[in-house]
Amino acid sequence: MPTKSEVSVFWFKRDLRVLDNPALQAAVIDPTPTLLVYNFEPLLTENHHYDKRHWKFVFESLEELNHFFSQYDTKIIISSSDILHTFGEIQKRYTIKTIYSHQETGLACTYTRDQEVAGFCSSLSIDWKEFTNNGVFRGLSNRKNWRKKWYQFMSEPIQNWQVTKDSFVSIAAIDGMNFNPFEWTKHKTDQIRQKGGTKQGLAYLNSFIGDRHKSYQNSISKPELSRRACSRLSPYIAWGNLSVRYVWQTAEKAKRKGASKFQLNAFTSRLRWQAHFIQKFEMEDRMEFESINKGYASLDKAVDESLIQAWKDGQTGLPLVDASMRCLVQTGYINFRMRAMLVSFFTHHLWQPWQHGVTHLAKQFLDFEPGIHYPQFQMQAGETGINMLRIYNPVKNSLTHDPEGVFLCKWVPELRKLPLHLQHEPWNITAIEEELYDFSLGKDYPKPVVDLQTAARHASKKLWSIKGSAKVRKESKRILLKHTLADRNNFD
């Protein structure tokens, strides 16, 4: 029996780029030819955290990558099977010498899968080389020196792409192999959303650094203006079209050339916060299933499916809540303040368990990142024990951040026939005004599903009483010791 040729495999995950991809660079300079693989794994495509919008974005990113790799007479093997099946098929024809990938801070299902991959590699003496991703470090027990390590990682020089055709297994050889193809036609979506790919990401980055950043701080909290003033890079970072390091270094270079330090410092600080939350999840991933502060296990919230459905459908009768949800469902994006308000409204005003809303928002966020999503959701739900309790008032926020009702009327067109003051608070309409404006509350637009003030008082009272319990205080101390930087009294 002839000896099989050796290959290296590069496993694309949430690093769908060539630019500043050190794991990919290490794979292609390996003397053995490289096979590139990406799997639309059933454990993810059928997972309730994900939606067609995510896989469309990934598919667009892969199409762009394959166009790039065609110049080297190779392509990414795109399969719809489990990754171990793909590795097994490769192993039938070749001997896999090394697998290269980035470390992934993901859901429990991907952690289990990675354990199985590690077992597979061990059984066949395959060297699996994993690389640090975006300044999130594996194996930490506390945050001592974390900030220093993050800045060091961000400051490392970006390698130039060094490769030849001989670095890869050819298209002809790949086409002779048997893989389960991914059928995109099953995943079509008509949603209005950002398109995937590094070119798209760079276009957003360049327009933000070049001009849009100038109104970043003034518009970051405004639901309509933030759609232009914010970087809009989050999906490109979440799916790895751009590395955080490349974005950070681009912003730092712009500051040195005269761009607004005030605006870009605010932006780059949020890049570090992004890594902070993912690091938190990396160190304590049970947050996917339970509150990080175990003292909140005693919190009693009765599930009300009718309230949950009204929230999901954007039919709560609270205009800013409904506009934010409808906008998110259609576009995959809303700004941070509106995200926080949706979670706050769900967990505080509706008094629903965060576990019953967390996957719905994950499916809507085009930039869904498990390591940010779960810590943030719990923080906004007020169940960490170490963060300030914030109960967002939807009316106050709409009056402050959308005073002319532009965002409200764009996404809740039922309100357009009303004068401005009633667009923000339609429940204040009188019988005479209903006739005057041809608007019937409860028919043209829902009555509020809860009384805001009563619900807020109830939530505040309950959460403050639990926050003072011995178990919550004990857990809070543990969380601070584990997740707070050593030189701060509060977490960084």
ABEGO torsion letter per residue (X at the ends): XBBBBBBBBBBBBBBBBABGBAAAAAAAABABBBBBBBBBBAAAAABAABBAAAAAAAAAAAAAAAAAAAAAGBBBBBBABBAAAAAAAAAAABBBABBBBBBBBBBAAAAAAAAAAAAAAAAAGBBBBBBBBGGBBBGBABABGAAAAAAAAAABBBBBBBBBAAABBBAAAAAABBBBBBBAAAABBABBBBBBEAAAAAAAAAAAAAAAAAAAAAAAABAAAAAAABAGAAAAAAAGABBAAAAAAAAAAAAAAGBBAAAAAAAAAAAAAAAAAAAAAAABAAAAABBABAAAAABBBBBBAAAAAAAAAGAAGBAAAAAAAAAAAAAGBBBAAAAAAAAAAAAAAAGBBAAAAAAAAAAABAABBAAAAAAAAAAAAGAAGABBBBBBBAAAAAAAABAAGAAAAAABAAAAABBAAAAABAAABBAAAAAAAGBBBGAABBBBABBAAAAAAAAAAAAAAAAABAAAAAAAAAAAAAABBAABABBX
